[in-house]
Amino acid sequence: MQGKQIQVLIPGKSARRRAHGTRRDFLKLSAAAAAGTAWGIGPGAHLLGQTPRGNSSPISIPVTFTNIRQQAGLTFRQDSTESAEKYYLETMGTGVGWIDYDQDGLMDLYFVQSAATQVYKPPRPLHSALYHNNGDGTFTQVTAKAGVGGEGHYGQGVAVGDYDNDGYPDLYVTGYDSAMLYHNNGDGTFTDVTAKAGVADAGQWSTSAAWFDYDKDGWLDLVVCNYIDWSPKNNLWCGEHRPGYRAYCHPDNYHGQHIALYHNNHDGTFTDVSLKSGVGKPEAKGMGVVTADFNNDGWPDIAIANDTWPNFLFINQRDGTFKDVSFISGIAASEDGRYEAGMGIDAADLFGNGWFDIYITHLDFELSRLYRNNGDGTFDDDTYPSGIGNTAILLSGVAMKFMDYDNDGWDDILQLNGAMVDNIRLYHTEVHYKEPMLMYRNLGHGKFAKVSKYLGPDFNHPVAGRGLAVADFDNDGDLDIVTNDRGDFPELLRNDGGNSNHWLTVRLIGTRSNRDGNGSSLRLTSEGFTQVRQSKGGMSYMSAQDPRIHFGLGQRRKIDSLAVAWPSGHVDTLADVPINQIIVVKEGAGIVPGPK
């Protein structure tokens, strides 16, 4: 823990609930702000400040990411199940998730593992792994006690959410041929309730998933990405027919599957509403998912990154159905009309105008795409205008996450890379299988500069990256990174220096809304600088993020107000909010004491 200063996370009692409103009032204000008319400013102005900050320097404060995996006690190693048969399944990797399973205020870790196949028998049984955060920079494996190993299940991804509103987050683990739902018993153990709940997704190849309350009934529903109709029986030979040149196949060789949507029945069971809702109608090759409110109507929508297939955008119709606007929105393809290898995805307000934009990663010789939300139901491919362009054209973007790594108040882009084909250099000598991560720093209003080289050697260490999740695991006020790398140990990258700027982290507790507060929108104003954040579902690639909402404040020392618009329609408006703390906001009660 050298170089880190631990901050106390218990909120001060001086913070209080000042006023209540309705979500309608909040949305009117947010929509006005998005149109540039809030707070008396004219068209074209921004929530986050009157003018973009200067772009003279690509960094603001020194930040280094340090890999502390060994000293933290993380001994998990992902097994790629690699074989000479080049099963398509092998190249996917597995995800990783942050989950405070015991609700002690510290984010614990869950690594998803693969399993034996018809042509690969591991030297020892494989299982996923749950690590308890000890609060001192170390973790203890508690998989057996918790009962979440999933031995024999070829896992893929993980989604975390409190689906029964009992105060303890549950685990949904996607995988090949089936998925698993672990109910958190609240005593450090979990129970496999997949069959009872009806969310096995049997016969499908599920990848990413997201918990979200699409009908705003106060209970989390579940959307699941399914990939392609591959099996050992239809495994093809791809690549050249000479020693060492066999390669993993292209997804175009297989038909896609369909997205699944499960409605929460409030009794521990779910109903498959995939077709009824419209989400499951189009053929898909789903890899990444994020749920967020893209049209500022207060209802969560669904964006999905598809592999060499049109990306999806489903807009919530507020009647249990979704409208497929993938093509008319502009996110289905790149600006030049190509369907690229979509994998990782996230959404955030990158331009400071109150509308959530989308970033999707792609493989080498394609471009990872930034889609700018125009606020009228359409998006523009802003990859080149943003400054990202082809700066990483030789890298294969797998996972990504928006994160304010330097706490300056602007969301930056973190991208985890790694080629899908392990013998890629036989085909493209300028491309490597293991690749370094990328960080694009937001210079203001959606202009970005690549700053990876400034973040230390551990950040730039080449890996075959797959799962990626972000959390403030040591509660010191800056965001840390964990990866799950194919066939290797993970990386736990501690952020050293990000808390030189001020910050605030908010944990939500819903009462009328779902317990997680998923779908809430938060608006923070600090010395005239306003940010909008949402409590989203999914994100990244097959991974689960810290559910707490993090705000960087730069050098601002005072929060003018914090408004939380809950899915129920209630709005809590808070004053006297402390900085450099983790606070807990309960729907209707304001700031309440948190775990010690």
Summary of the structure (lengths in Angstrom):
residues: 596
radius of gyration: 22.1
end to end distance: 19.6
largest distance: 71.8
contacts: 2225
relative contact order: 0.18
helix: 9%
strand: 36%
